[in-house]
Amino acid sequence: GAGVSQSPRYKVTKRGQDVALRCDPISGHVSLYWYRQALGQGPEFLTYFNYEAQQDKSGLPNDRFSAERPEGSISTLTIQRTEQRDSAMYRCASSSRVGAGGYEQYFGPGTRLTVT
Amino acid sequence: AQRVTQPEKLLSVFKGAPVELKCNYSYSGSPELFWYVQYSRQRLQLLLRHISRESIKGFTADLNKGETSFHLKKPFAQEEDSAMYYCALRRGSQGNLIFGKGTKLSVKP
């Protein structure tokens, strides 16, 4: 079946603009995660959802970042008033199990965001 | 603090040589450790997890709680093993992963 998809794959925006990044998880997957990966670094946790409930948003760097998953499927990560330091690869992952050990997170291809 | 450390940014070996990618972690609870791999132009994917005690593509990793390590090993490297490897720690029951910075493995012919 189809894997996790993300759109757009590449986004170039000017400083100060808002951007919305979309993640479509594997059908039926309960948990959805957002990570951010700067060049030369590993993915860094931003936030995650179980169904439509945002369980943890402690990784969001500031209040310009927000995420939602209103119907428990597709999720949108929104960055307001973008800054150059927001440039990174944004990765989404989904998982079929909640709080269970040994589960696998399936990653999407990522969205490469460049703020000029 | 919860942390995953991969000390080598780049590891270069010749085909057929043994390879060991190091991973150390810092975690106060009972950890769940994973290795993820990203081949060129592909997405990040799970390679193996410690609780499964499995061998995937000839790779193994043993959790050593005394040394807080989870090193990835393969006795005979292949060119197709060239990729970026990330060690990751699952944080308690929350589910999100804490990643190391990654090690780029280059296997030369």
Backbone of each chain as ProteinMPNN parsed JSONL, in Angstrom:
{"seq_chain_A": "GAGVSQSPRYKVTKRGQDVALRCDPISGHVSLYWYRQALGQGPEFLTYFNYEAQQDKSGLPNDRFSAERPEGSISTLTIQRTEQRDSAMYRCASSSRVGAGGYEQYFGPGTRLTVT", "coords_chain_A": {"N_chain_A": [[0.811, -1.204, 0.0], [0.189, 2.389, -0.045], [2.713, 4.551, 1.177], [3.74, 6.867, 3.765], [2.982, 10.128, 2.876], [4.143, 13.377, 1.92], [3.628, 16.848, 1.437], [4.326, 20.175, 0.274], [7.097, 18.733, -1.588], [9.305, 20.299, -1.843], [9.85, 23.563, -0.713], [10.181, 26.921, -1.17], [10.37, 29.949, 0.387], [9.772, 33.376, 1.249], [11.277, 35.275, 3.823], [9.239, 35.956, 6.596], [6.861, 35.167, 5.511], [4.021, 32.92, 5.8], [3.935, 29.348, 6.088], [2.567, 26.168, 5.18], [2.803, 22.838, 5.885], [2.161, 19.608, 4.785], [1.1, 16.37, 5.87], [0.337, 13.096, 5.063], [-0.627, 10.298, 6.54], [0.035, 6.706, 6.719], [-2.772, 4.783, 5.911], [-5.053, 4.286, 8.505], [-3.183, 4.399, 10.506], [-2.461, 5.248, 13.811], [-0.831, 6.978, 15.322], [1.001, 9.993, 14.787], [3.864, 11.749, 13.874], [5.947, 14.635, 13.964], [9.072, 15.766, 12.831], [12.091, 17.705, 12.734], [14.86, 18.344, 10.7], [17.964, 19.605, 10.633], [20.743, 20.542, 8.548], [23.313, 18.174, 8.608], [22.597, 17.194, 11.042], [20.737, 14.979, 13.232], [17.281, 13.867, 12.975], [14.972, 15.915, 14.767], [12.654, 15.908, 17.339], [9.413, 17.367, 17.083], [6.524, 17.442, 17.519], [3.666, 15.342, 18.43], [0.812, 13.284, 17.603], [-1.898, 11.33, 18.816], [-4.422, 9.75, 17.261], [-6.653, 12.385, 16.839], [-5.741, 13.959, 18.813], [-3.367, 16.133, 20.161], [-0.567, 15.068, 21.637], [1.89, 15.769, 22.657], [3.705, 18.651, 22.517], [6.096, 19.632, 23.057], [8.453, 19.879, 21.667], [8.197, 21.858, 19.784], [9.662, 24.764, 18.594], [8.975, 27.475, 19.13], [6.223, 29.84, 19.491], [5.514, 30.361, 16.887], [5.25, 28.102, 15.526], [2.903, 25.592, 14.828], [0.642, 22.802, 14.961], [-1.8, 20.572, 13.587], [-4.322, 18.024, 13.535], [-7.04, 17.435, 12.605], [-9.012, 15.459, 11.952], [-7.94, 13.153, 12.681], [-6.34, 12.021, 10.77], [-4.882, 13.248, 8.178], [-2.29, 15.627, 8.695], [-1.282, 18.958, 9.462], [1.469, 21.054, 9.548], [2.187, 24.199, 10.578], [4.023, 27.11, 9.973], [4.442, 30.272, 11.061], [5.268, 33.568, 9.959], [7.895, 33.132, 8.823], [11.386, 32.485, 9.38], [14.886, 32.701, 8.534], [16.299, 30.775, 9.951], [14.497, 28.752, 10.161], [14.796, 27.13, 8.035], [15.09, 23.898, 6.863], [14.852, 20.259, 6.757], [11.719, 18.89, 6.972], [10.245, 16.29, 8.571], [7.808, 13.733, 8.556], [6.219, 11.117, 10.339], [4.492, 8.009, 10.781], [2.682, 5.685, 12.87], [1.351, 2.516, 13.741], [0.609, 1.811, 16.26], [-0.14, 2.644, 19.648], [1.784, 3.87, 22.187], [3.088, 1.443, 22.491], [5.616, -1.046, 22.858], [8.491, -1.498, 20.764], [7.408, -0.855, 18.304], [7.19, 0.294, 14.881], [8.12, 3.301, 13.297], [7.056, 4.815, 10.412], [8.459, 6.665, 7.903], [7.883, 9.644, 5.995], [8.817, 11.185, 2.81], [9.765, 13.673, 3.394], [9.783, 17.295, 3.629], [11.543, 19.779, 2.114], [12.355, 22.782, 3.343], [13.116, 26.04, 2.495], [14.024, 29.168, 3.52], [14.244, 32.342, 2.358]], "CA_chain_A": [[0.0, 0.0, 0.0], [0.888, 3.657, -0.095], [3.409, 4.927, 2.397], [3.49, 8.222, 4.244], [3.286, 11.133, 1.867], [4.261, 14.746, 2.4], [3.611, 17.851, 0.377], [5.093, 19.924, -0.934], [8.402, 18.12, -1.338], [10.233, 21.416, -1.72], [9.169, 24.838, -0.543], [11.033, 28.092, -0.993], [9.523, 31.053, 0.779], [10.5, 34.553, 1.711], [11.198, 35.576, 5.258], [8.044, 36.669, 7.0], [5.67, 34.495, 4.984], [3.558, 31.713, 6.492], [3.942, 28.132, 5.267], [1.839, 25.014, 5.713], [3.367, 21.583, 5.415], [1.125, 18.593, 4.94], [1.506, 14.976, 6.021], [-0.75, 12.126, 4.913], [-0.021, 9.067, 7.083], [-0.464, 5.421, 6.223], [-4.172, 4.638, 6.293], [-5.298, 3.526, 9.731], [-2.172, 4.613, 11.532], [-3.009, 6.02, 14.921], [0.088, 8.016, 15.8], [1.663, 10.783, 13.748], [4.957, 12.512, 14.47], [6.688, 15.613, 13.167], [10.463, 15.993, 13.188], [12.8, 18.672, 11.911], [16.251, 17.931, 10.572], [18.883, 20.592, 10.067], [21.866, 19.934, 7.814], [24.358, 17.609, 9.451], [22.042, 16.782, 12.327], [19.696, 13.97, 13.173], [15.932, 14.42, 13.138], [14.664, 16.42, 16.101], [11.219, 15.827, 17.577], [8.644, 18.6, 17.22], [5.242, 17.202, 18.154], [3.031, 14.146, 17.921], [-0.613, 13.088, 17.79], [-2.582, 10.049, 18.805], [-5.693, 10.133, 16.648], [-6.669, 13.828, 16.574], [-5.261, 14.663, 20.005], [-1.941, 16.452, 20.213], [-0.126, 14.511, 22.906], [3.123, 16.393, 23.142], [4.201, 19.671, 21.594], [7.242, 20.211, 23.748], [9.553, 20.107, 20.752], [7.984, 23.026, 18.929], [10.658, 25.725, 19.076], [8.358, 28.721, 19.622], [4.789, 29.894, 19.18], [5.254, 30.512, 15.456], [5.012, 26.743, 15.026], [1.717, 24.919, 15.332], [0.271, 21.618, 14.181], [-3.128, 20.06, 13.85], [-4.704, 16.774, 12.875], [-8.44, 17.568, 13.019], [-9.849, 14.273, 11.785], [-7.161, 11.971, 13.044], [-5.627, 11.439, 9.628], [-3.932, 14.216, 7.637], [-1.821, 16.631, 9.638], [-0.641, 20.143, 8.885], [2.406, 21.811, 10.387], [2.187, 25.581, 10.089], [5.049, 28.007, 10.505], [4.07, 31.657, 10.773], [6.337, 34.585, 9.929], [9.105, 32.314, 8.724], [12.709, 33.079, 9.522], [15.889, 31.895, 7.84], [16.675, 29.646, 10.802], [13.502, 27.683, 10.016], [15.19, 26.303, 6.885], [15.429, 22.544, 7.305], [14.002, 19.199, 6.236], [10.671, 18.566, 7.925], [9.877, 14.883, 8.355], [6.618, 13.213, 9.203], [6.221, 9.662, 10.482], [3.278, 7.484, 11.403], [2.828, 4.399, 13.524], [0.041, 1.885, 13.898], [0.332, 1.454, 17.634], [-0.03, 3.733, 20.614], [2.467, 3.576, 23.439], [3.507, 0.043, 22.599], [7.034, -1.205, 22.62], [9.001, -2.174, 19.582], [6.692, -0.538, 17.085], [7.973, 0.969, 13.86], [7.646, 4.553, 12.73], [7.259, 4.875, 8.963], [8.722, 8.053, 7.57], [7.622, 10.176, 4.681], [10.018, 11.633, 2.099], [10.211, 14.956, 3.92], [9.624, 18.564, 2.902], [12.734, 20.639, 2.259], [11.937, 24.18, 3.427], [14.176, 27.044, 2.398], [13.526, 30.521, 3.757], [15.247, 33.278, 1.801]], "C_chain_A": [[0.843, 1.251, 0.0], [1.548, 3.938, 1.247], [2.989, 6.306, 2.844], [3.857, 9.197, 3.129], [3.314, 12.516, 2.494], [4.228, 15.693, 1.213], [3.692, 19.248, 0.987], [6.407, 19.223, -0.61], [9.472, 19.2, -1.141], [9.413, 22.695, -1.605], [10.21, 25.922, -0.316], [10.106, 29.26, -0.689], [10.371, 32.216, 1.262], [10.27, 34.749, 3.205], [9.95, 36.396, 5.557], [6.749, 36.048, 6.491], [5.292, 33.297, 5.864], [3.633, 30.525, 5.538], [3.157, 27.038, 5.981], [2.382, 23.761, 5.057], [2.381, 20.467, 5.754], [1.725, 17.201, 5.038], [0.273, 14.091, 5.929], [-0.206, 10.767, 5.371], [-0.543, 7.815, 6.381], [-1.879, 5.232, 6.781], [-4.318, 3.762, 7.539], [-4.258, 3.716, 10.815], [-2.667, 5.621, 12.571], [-2.136, 7.216, 15.282], [0.792, 8.695, 14.634], [2.657, 11.711, 14.415], [5.506, 13.508, 13.463], [8.093, 15.771, 13.743], [11.034, 17.064, 12.263], [14.267, 18.257, 11.882], [17.061, 19.015, 9.882], [20.047, 19.851, 9.405], [22.931, 19.432, 8.784], [23.895, 17.148, 10.813], [21.072, 15.621, 12.138], [18.332, 14.611, 13.292], [15.671, 14.793, 14.589], [13.159, 16.481, 16.254], [10.587, 17.201, 17.711], [7.366, 18.366, 18.019], [4.67, 15.875, 17.673], [1.567, 14.058, 18.339], [-0.94, 11.611, 17.946], [-4.009, 10.354, 18.369], [-5.66, 11.65, 16.403], [-6.083, 14.635, 17.735], [-3.75, 14.882, 19.96], [-1.419, 16.062, 21.592], [1.058, 15.258, 23.513], [3.569, 17.41, 22.103], [5.437, 20.356, 22.169], [8.413, 20.51, 22.83], [9.366, 21.283, 19.809], [8.844, 24.168, 19.451], [10.088, 27.031, 19.629], [6.915, 28.777, 19.131], [4.489, 30.224, 17.72], [4.915, 29.164, 14.817], [3.733, 26.185, 15.654], [1.401, 23.737, 14.434], [-1.139, 21.206, 14.547], [-3.347, 18.779, 13.062], [-6.207, 16.586, 13.169], [-9.297, 16.31, 12.915], [-9.081, 12.994, 12.059], [-6.459, 11.309, 11.885], [-4.563, 12.419, 9.153], [-3.563, 15.247, 8.699], [-1.168, 17.777, 8.884], [0.247, 20.788, 9.934], [2.499, 23.204, 9.784], [3.285, 26.368, 10.773], [4.66, 29.412, 10.083], [5.311, 32.547, 10.781], [7.709, 33.896, 9.871], [10.381, 33.145, 8.833], [13.719, 32.152, 8.853], [16.291, 30.667, 8.652], [15.656, 28.508, 10.763], [13.84, 26.757, 8.847], [15.696, 24.957, 7.381], [14.606, 21.543, 6.502], [12.978, 18.878, 7.331], [10.135, 17.172, 7.593], [8.646, 14.515, 9.162], [6.732, 11.697, 9.271], [4.895, 9.229, 11.083], [3.525, 6.08, 11.923], [1.446, 3.829, 13.797], [-0.341, 1.652, 15.346], [0.568, 2.637, 18.566], [0.688, 3.236, 21.854], [2.951, 2.156, 23.591], [4.981, -0.088, 22.274], [7.346, -1.853, 21.292], [8.296, -1.846, 18.296], [7.622, 0.18, 16.118], [7.315, 2.274, 13.461], [8.03, 4.561, 11.256], [7.365, 6.341, 8.566], [8.294, 8.399, 6.146], [8.91, 10.669, 4.038], [10.563, 12.958, 2.611], [9.844, 16.126, 3.019], [10.86, 19.401, 3.182], [12.252, 22.088, 2.21], [13.16, 25.087, 3.385], [13.541, 28.42, 2.548], [14.608, 31.507, 3.309], [15.088, 34.682, 2.37]], "O_chain_A": [[2.071, 1.183, 0.04], [1.014, 3.606, 2.306], [1.997, 6.851, 2.359], [4.922, 9.09, 2.52], [2.608, 12.793, 3.463], [4.73, 15.384, 0.132], [3.186, 19.48, 2.085], [6.78, 19.14, 0.56], [10.417, 19.025, -0.371], [8.418, 22.882, -2.305], [11.015, 25.846, 0.612], [9.163, 29.522, -1.436], [11.533, 32.052, 1.632], [9.214, 34.428, 3.75], [9.644, 37.379, 4.882], [5.667, 36.367, 6.984], [6.13, 32.739, 6.573], [3.423, 30.671, 4.333], [3.091, 26.991, 7.209], [2.414, 23.642, 3.832], [1.845, 20.398, 6.86], [2.72, 16.888, 4.384], [-0.714, 14.31, 6.631], [0.591, 10.152, 4.663], [-1.452, 7.881, 5.554], [-2.142, 5.486, 7.956], [-3.782, 2.657, 7.612], [-4.439, 3.239, 11.935], [-3.206, 6.679, 12.247], [-2.632, 8.318, 15.518], [1.132, 8.063, 13.634], [2.338, 12.378, 15.399], [5.523, 13.25, 12.26], [8.284, 15.893, 14.953], [10.53, 17.297, 11.164], [14.839, 17.869, 12.901], [16.867, 19.302, 8.701], [20.289, 18.677, 9.681], [23.389, 20.164, 9.662], [24.708, 16.754, 11.649], [20.646, 15.325, 11.022], [18.227, 15.777, 13.672], [16.085, 14.093, 15.514], [12.464, 17.039, 15.405], [11.136, 18.091, 18.361], [7.141, 18.995, 19.052], [5.104, 15.334, 16.656], [1.147, 14.684, 19.313], [-0.34, 10.754, 17.296], [-4.718, 11.12, 19.022], [-4.704, 12.143, 15.803], [-5.949, 15.855, 17.642], [-2.97, 13.952, 19.752], [-1.794, 16.666, 22.596], [1.193, 15.357, 24.732], [3.785, 17.065, 20.941], [5.772, 21.488, 21.819], [9.279, 21.313, 23.176], [10.301, 21.66, 19.102], [8.765, 24.508, 20.632], [10.687, 27.628, 20.524], [6.448, 27.871, 18.44], [3.322, 30.354, 17.351], [4.367, 29.101, 13.716], [3.519, 26.298, 16.861], [1.841, 23.68, 13.285], [-1.614, 21.451, 15.656], [-2.665, 18.494, 12.077], [-6.586, 15.673, 13.902], [-10.214, 16.121, 13.714], [-9.519, 11.898, 11.71], [-6.025, 10.162, 11.992], [-3.45, 12.419, 9.679], [-4.402, 15.68, 9.49], [-0.583, 17.592, 7.817], [-0.177, 21.035, 11.063], [2.85, 23.362, 8.615], [3.455, 26.302, 11.99], [4.561, 29.707, 8.892], [6.268, 32.304, 11.515], [8.552, 34.065, 10.753], [10.442, 34.311, 8.445], [13.446, 30.971, 8.633], [16.592, 29.621, 8.076], [15.922, 27.421, 11.275], [13.22, 25.704, 8.696], [16.606, 24.882, 8.207], [13.773, 21.922, 5.678], [13.344, 18.626, 8.479], [9.645, 16.916, 6.493], [8.478, 14.941, 10.304], [7.28, 11.068, 8.366], [4.253, 9.99, 11.806], [4.44, 5.382, 11.486], [0.493, 4.566, 14.051], [-1.492, 1.328, 15.637], [1.384, 3.515, 18.285], [0.244, 2.285, 22.496], [3.2, 1.704, 24.708], [5.521, 0.692, 21.489], [6.569, -2.651, 20.768], [8.55, -2.49, 17.278], [8.709, 0.618, 16.494], [6.096, 2.343, 13.307], [9.189, 4.341, 10.903], [6.481, 7.146, 8.856], [8.338, 7.572, 5.236], [9.978, 10.585, 4.644], [11.695, 13.328, 2.298], [9.627, 15.969, 1.817], [11.183, 19.694, 4.333], [11.798, 22.564, 1.17], [14.111, 24.913, 4.148], [12.636, 28.786, 1.799], [15.729, 31.499, 3.817], [15.844, 35.583, 2.01]]}, "seq_chain_B": "AQRVTQPEKLLSVFKGAPVELKCNYSYSGSPELFWYVQYSRQRLQLLLRHISRESIKGFTADLNKGETSFHLKKPFAQEEDSAMYYCALRRGSQGNLIFGKGTKLSVKP", "coords_chain_B": {"N_chain_B": [[19.593, 14.028, 31.367], [18.12, 13.093, 28.27], [19.806, 11.548, 25.708], [21.414, 10.819, 22.603], [24.369, 9.656, 21.302], [26.455, 9.661, 18.565], [29.559, 9.127, 17.755], [31.078, 9.213, 15.424], [31.161, 10.99, 12.434], [31.65, 10.228, 9.88], [32.377, 7.126, 8.42], [34.599, 5.116, 6.841], [35.139, 2.246, 4.99], [36.579, -0.695, 3.457], [35.146, -2.891, 1.043], [34.033, -5.989, 2.282], [35.338, -5.784, 4.672], [35.094, -5.679, 8.302], [32.541, -3.825, 10.011], [31.707, -1.308, 12.371], [29.417, 0.705, 13.814], [29.223, 3.211, 16.088], [27.206, 3.833, 18.978], [26.077, 5.593, 21.705], [24.097, 6.11, 24.6], [22.071, 8.177, 26.756], [19.946, 7.819, 29.297], [17.411, 7.741, 31.715], [15.513, 5.826, 32.291], [14.162, 2.617, 31.289], [15.504, 1.786, 28.331], [14.445, 1.919, 24.866], [15.946, 1.012, 21.979], [16.883, 1.846, 18.639], [17.986, 1.367, 15.248], [18.086, 3.379, 12.456], [18.12, 3.765, 8.889], [19.205, 5.573, 6.043], [19.232, 5.369, 2.746], [20.745, 6.611, -0.285], [18.766, 9.091, -1.747], [16.456, 8.011, -0.744], [13.833, 7.433, 1.687], [13.94, 7.742, 5.271], [14.317, 4.749, 7.073], [13.427, 1.979, 9.187], [15.991, -0.061, 10.455], [16.807, -1.951, 12.447], [15.655, -3.086, 15.685], [16.203, -3.137, 19.191], [14.73, -4.836, 20.856], [13.842, -6.865, 19.307], [15.944, -8.409, 18.682], [17.082, -9.143, 16.245], [18.619, -9.939, 13.058], [19.326, -7.957, 10.42], [19.893, -7.667, 7.025], [22.406, -8.608, 7.527], [23.313, -7.078, 9.594], [23.762, -6.543, 13.091], [22.9, -5.605, 16.44], [23.66, -5.072, 19.769], [22.256, -4.396, 22.878], [23.913, -2.856, 25.439], [23.628, -2.36, 28.601], [25.267, -1.732, 30.711], [27.402, -0.341, 29.608], [25.961, 1.549, 28.384], [25.451, 1.41, 25.574], [24.807, 0.814, 22.079], [25.858, -0.472, 19.732], [26.211, -0.84, 16.207], [26.804, -3.557, 14.104], [28.549, -5.312, 11.501], [29.874, -8.12, 9.963], [31.034, -8.331, 7.395], [31.306, -5.877, 5.231], [29.298, -4.513, 2.592], [29.108, -2.902, -0.649], [26.585, -1.869, -1.09], [25.785, -1.206, 1.411], [26.455, 1.342, 1.94], [25.423, 4.336, 3.253], [23.434, 6.606, 5.252], [23.375, 6.341, 8.708], [21.347, 6.232, 11.56], [21.154, 6.253, 15.023], [18.655, 5.716, 17.456], [16.589, 6.606, 20.231], [13.805, 5.566, 22.013], [11.496, 7.435, 23.74], [10.34, 6.616, 26.697], [6.915, 5.963, 27.258], [5.956, 7.682, 25.504], [6.537, 7.716, 22.785], [7.811, 9.306, 20.806], [10.909, 9.65, 19.035], [14.356, 10.007, 19.899], [17.043, 11.11, 18.208], [20.435, 10.352, 17.207], [23.197, 12.203, 15.736], [23.917, 10.967, 13.456], [25.788, 8.72, 11.327], [27.751, 8.596, 8.511], [28.189, 5.985, 6.414], [30.589, 4.739, 4.3], [31.31, 2.453, 1.902], [33.924, 1.172, 0.245], [34.947, -0.115, -2.965]], "CA_chain_B": [[19.049, 14.394, 30.056], [18.085, 11.989, 27.311], [20.701, 11.926, 24.618], [22.028, 9.75, 21.811], [25.629, 10.141, 20.757], [27.153, 8.885, 17.539], [30.804, 9.902, 17.738], [31.71, 9.311, 14.102], [30.321, 11.564, 11.38], [31.925, 9.486, 8.659], [33.143, 5.899, 8.584], [34.92, 4.61, 5.517], [35.754, 0.922, 5.039], [36.616, -1.4, 2.19], [34.239, -4.027, 0.884], [34.497, -7.207, 2.92], [35.89, -5.482, 5.999], [34.065, -5.534, 9.336], [32.157, -2.442, 10.291], [31.026, -1.07, 13.639], [28.977, 2.084, 13.988], [29.046, 3.362, 17.529], [26.07, 4.59, 19.508], [25.94, 5.619, 23.156], [22.883, 6.819, 24.975], [21.891, 8.616, 28.129], [18.5, 7.731, 29.568], [17.244, 7.325, 33.11], [14.598, 4.695, 32.411], [14.504, 1.424, 30.527], [15.475, 2.332, 26.973], [14.214, 1.158, 23.642], [16.9, 1.538, 21.015], [16.64, 1.525, 17.24], [18.841, 1.888, 14.193], [17.418, 3.753, 11.213], [19.059, 3.935, 7.785], [18.712, 6.34, 4.893], [20.016, 5.196, 1.529], [20.705, 7.786, -1.148], [17.51, 9.409, -2.43], [15.335, 7.264, -0.174], [13.396, 7.945, 2.971], [14.442, 7.109, 6.48], [13.603, 3.507, 7.338], [13.933, 1.209, 10.314], [16.88, -1.177, 10.147], [16.517, -2.954, 13.457], [15.288, -2.605, 17.019], [16.916, -4.016, 20.116], [13.903, -5.841, 21.518], [13.604, -7.974, 18.39], [17.179, -9.196, 18.653], [17.116, -9.718, 14.91], [19.704, -9.555, 12.166], [18.776, -7.467, 9.165], [20.934, -7.4, 6.029], [23.685, -8.972, 8.118], [23.631, -6.192, 10.709], [23.261, -6.849, 14.423], [23.212, -4.607, 17.455], [23.364, -5.555, 21.112], [22.121, -3.362, 23.893], [24.778, -3.045, 26.592], [23.154, -1.366, 29.578], [26.391, -1.32, 31.554], [28.163, 0.671, 28.893], [24.954, 2.409, 27.714], [25.792, 1.435, 24.162], [23.98, 0.024, 21.154], [26.666, -0.38, 18.523], [25.743, -1.601, 15.046], [27.948, -4.298, 13.583], [28.389, -6.227, 10.376], [31.203, -8.718, 9.802], [31.599, -8.136, 6.054], [30.567, -4.776, 4.624], [29.033, -4.537, 1.156], [28.994, -1.55, -1.197], [25.205, -1.399, -0.947], [25.557, -0.746, 2.788], [26.764, 2.772, 2.008], [24.202, 5.061, 3.606], [23.473, 7.358, 6.507], [22.813, 5.52, 9.771], [20.971, 6.987, 12.745], [20.747, 5.545, 16.222], [17.549, 6.45, 18.054], [16.095, 6.163, 21.533], [12.38, 5.865, 22.192], [11.348, 8.066, 25.049], [9.3, 6.07, 27.56], [5.685, 5.549, 26.596], [5.512, 8.786, 24.658], [6.563, 7.302, 21.397], [8.707, 10.004, 19.897], [12.289, 9.174, 19.024], [15.48, 10.929, 20.032], [18.049, 10.62, 17.265], [21.795, 10.853, 17.157], [23.459, 13.053, 14.576], [24.1, 10.121, 12.295], [27.099, 8.368, 10.806], [27.726, 8.251, 7.092], [29.039, 4.833, 6.117], [31.011, 4.637, 2.914], [31.988, 1.181, 1.665], [34.658, 1.312, -1.012], [35.157, -1.404, -3.651]], "C_chain_B": [[19.115, 13.183, 29.132], [18.885, 12.397, 26.077], [21.195, 10.684, 23.909], [23.264, 10.326, 21.14], [26.193, 9.162, 19.738], [28.453, 9.64, 17.276], [31.418, 10.095, 16.36], [30.742, 9.912, 13.095], [30.456, 10.751, 10.103], [32.772, 8.266, 8.995], [33.355, 5.301, 7.202], [35.663, 3.278, 5.645], [35.781, 0.339, 3.633], [35.641, -2.566, 2.211], [34.856, -5.281, 1.502], [35.083, -7.004, 4.306], [34.766, -5.428, 7.029], [33.771, -4.062, 9.583], [31.435, -2.384, 11.629], [30.69, 0.407, 13.729], [28.591, 2.249, 15.449], [27.836, 4.231, 17.886], [26.091, 4.462, 21.024], [24.722, 6.457, 23.517], [22.916, 7.213, 26.439], [20.397, 8.654, 28.372], [18.301, 7.154, 30.948], [16.363, 6.098, 33.268], [15.102, 3.472, 31.684], [14.393, 1.766, 29.044], [14.986, 1.35, 25.914], [15.09, 1.798, 22.575], [16.619, 1.013, 19.622], [17.824, 2.0, 16.391], [17.978, 2.146, 12.967], [18.493, 3.991, 10.149], [18.404, 4.762, 6.69], [19.679, 6.141, 3.74], [19.83, 6.426, 0.646], [19.362, 7.909, -1.848], [16.324, 8.595, -1.921], [14.956, 7.853, 1.18], [14.011, 7.159, 4.119], [13.625, 5.843, 6.768], [14.26, 2.754, 8.493], [14.827, 0.076, 9.821], [16.668, -2.291, 11.162], [16.247, -2.294, 14.802], [15.819, -3.609, 18.037], [16.023, -5.109, 20.682], [13.637, -7.037, 20.607], [14.781, -8.924, 18.314], [17.333, -9.891, 17.299], [18.369, -9.266, 14.166], [19.077, -9.181, 10.84], [19.924, -7.112, 8.238], [22.324, -7.67, 6.606], [24.118, -8.095, 9.282], [23.032, -6.725, 12.006], [23.63, -5.703, 15.353], [22.786, -5.154, 18.801], [23.305, -4.4, 22.082], [22.991, -3.722, 25.091], [24.437, -1.969, 27.611], [24.297, -0.872, 30.47], [27.207, -0.207, 30.914], [27.26, 1.682, 28.197], [25.29, 2.55, 26.237], [24.866, 0.536, 23.364], [24.675, 0.091, 19.793], [26.135, -1.302, 17.436], [26.948, -2.267, 14.38], [27.561, -5.134, 12.372], [29.765, -6.805, 10.068], [31.859, -8.441, 8.443], [30.774, -7.077, 5.318], [30.437, -4.966, 3.113], [28.86, -3.111, 0.647], [27.59, -0.991, -1.009], [24.853, -0.989, 0.481], [25.857, 0.742, 2.945], [25.478, 3.56, 2.193], [24.47, 5.893, 4.852], [22.759, 6.53, 7.565], [22.561, 6.368, 11.013], [20.585, 6.026, 13.867], [19.66, 6.373, 16.899], [17.078, 5.778, 19.326], [14.622, 6.53, 21.615], [12.174, 6.307, 23.63], [10.119, 7.511, 25.764], [8.087, 5.604, 26.79], [5.186, 6.612, 25.629], [5.519, 8.428, 23.185], [7.542, 8.032, 20.53], [10.137, 9.53, 20.089], [13.262, 10.325, 19.224], [16.605, 10.347, 19.199], [19.435, 11.144, 17.582], [21.99, 11.664, 15.889], [23.719, 12.261, 13.306], [25.549, 9.881, 11.942], [26.947, 7.981, 9.347], [28.719, 7.12, 6.866], [29.328, 4.805, 4.624], [31.806, 3.347, 2.758], [32.617, 1.235, 0.279], [34.929, -0.052, -1.642], [36.589, -1.909, -3.498]], "O_chain_B": [[20.034, 12.368, 29.205], [18.659, 13.456, 25.49], [21.374, 9.631, 24.521], [23.199, 11.367, 20.486], [26.38, 7.981, 20.029], [28.437, 10.69, 16.633], [32.19, 11.029, 16.146], [29.632, 9.409, 12.918], [29.5, 10.604, 9.341], [33.745, 8.35, 9.744], [32.396, 5.016, 6.484], [36.687, 3.193, 6.322], [35.092, 0.822, 2.734], [35.355, -3.146, 3.259], [36.027, -5.593, 1.284], [35.3, -7.973, 5.034], [33.616, -5.164, 6.678], [34.618, -3.189, 9.396], [30.662, -3.275, 11.979], [31.581, 1.257, 13.722], [27.746, 1.523, 15.973], [27.502, 5.201, 17.205], [26.119, 3.355, 21.562], [24.371, 7.402, 22.809], [23.673, 6.667, 27.242], [19.67, 9.42, 27.739], [18.956, 6.178, 31.314], [16.455, 5.399, 34.277], [16.304, 3.301, 31.482], [13.291, 2.011, 28.552], [15.102, 0.133, 26.055], [14.978, 2.994, 22.305], [16.173, -0.121, 19.448], [18.557, 2.913, 16.773], [17.245, 1.273, 12.501], [19.622, 4.367, 10.462], [17.202, 4.658, 6.446], [20.793, 6.667, 3.744], [18.874, 7.184, 0.813], [18.878, 6.958, -2.463], [15.298, 8.503, -2.596], [15.683, 8.674, 1.739], [14.529, 6.056, 3.94], [12.395, 5.864, 6.712], [15.46, 2.87, 8.742], [14.473, -0.653, 8.895], [16.384, -3.431, 10.795], [16.561, -1.125, 15.026], [15.873, -4.807, 17.759], [16.505, -6.206, 20.965], [13.25, -8.104, 21.083], [14.641, -10.086, 17.935], [17.669, -11.073, 17.226], [19.072, -8.346, 14.585], [18.385, -9.985, 10.215], [20.82, -6.353, 8.607], [23.3, -7.031, 6.214], [25.162, -8.332, 9.89], [21.936, -7.287, 12.015], [24.552, -4.934, 15.083], [21.667, -5.646, 18.95], [24.185, -3.538, 22.107], [22.817, -4.784, 25.689], [24.887, -0.828, 27.51], [24.287, 0.272, 30.926], [27.641, 0.735, 31.578], [27.745, 2.572, 27.498], [25.401, 3.659, 25.714], [24.231, -0.373, 23.899], [24.139, 0.643, 18.833], [25.668, -2.407, 17.714], [27.969, -1.628, 14.128], [26.427, -5.594, 12.234], [30.728, -6.053, 9.926], [33.082, -8.329, 8.348], [29.673, -7.357, 4.843], [31.328, -5.498, 2.452], [28.509, -2.213, 1.412], [27.415, 0.209, -0.794], [23.758, -0.486, 0.735], [25.544, 1.332, 3.979], [24.556, 3.461, 1.383], [25.563, 5.884, 5.418], [21.644, 6.064, 7.333], [23.428, 7.117, 11.462], [19.79, 5.107, 13.672], [19.738, 7.602, 16.914], [17.154, 4.559, 19.48], [14.237, 7.662, 21.323], [12.606, 5.659, 24.584], [8.99, 7.899, 25.463], [8.219, 4.921, 25.774], [4.13, 6.463, 25.014], [4.613, 8.795, 22.436], [8.073, 7.444, 19.589], [10.519, 9.069, 21.165], [13.029, 11.451, 18.785], [17.065, 9.233, 19.447], [19.597, 12.227, 18.146], [21.078, 11.799, 15.073], [23.738, 12.821, 12.21], [26.423, 10.705, 12.21], [26.118, 7.142, 8.995], [29.919, 7.268, 7.092], [28.416, 4.843, 3.798], [32.843, 3.163, 3.395], [31.918, 1.332, -0.731], [35.12, -1.037, -0.929], [36.926, -2.974, -4.013]]}, "name": "protein", "num_of_chains": 2, "seq": "GAGVSQSPRYKVTKRGQDVALRCDPISGHVSLYWYRQALGQGPEFLTYFNYEAQQDKSGLPNDRFSAERPEGSISTLTIQRTEQRDSAMYRCASSSRVGAGGYEQYFGPGTRLTVTAQRVTQPEKLLSVFKGAPVELKCNYSYSGSPELFWYVQYSRQRLQLLLRHISRESIKGFTADLNKGETSFHLKKPFAQEEDSAMYYCALRRGSQGNLIFGKGTKLSVKP"}
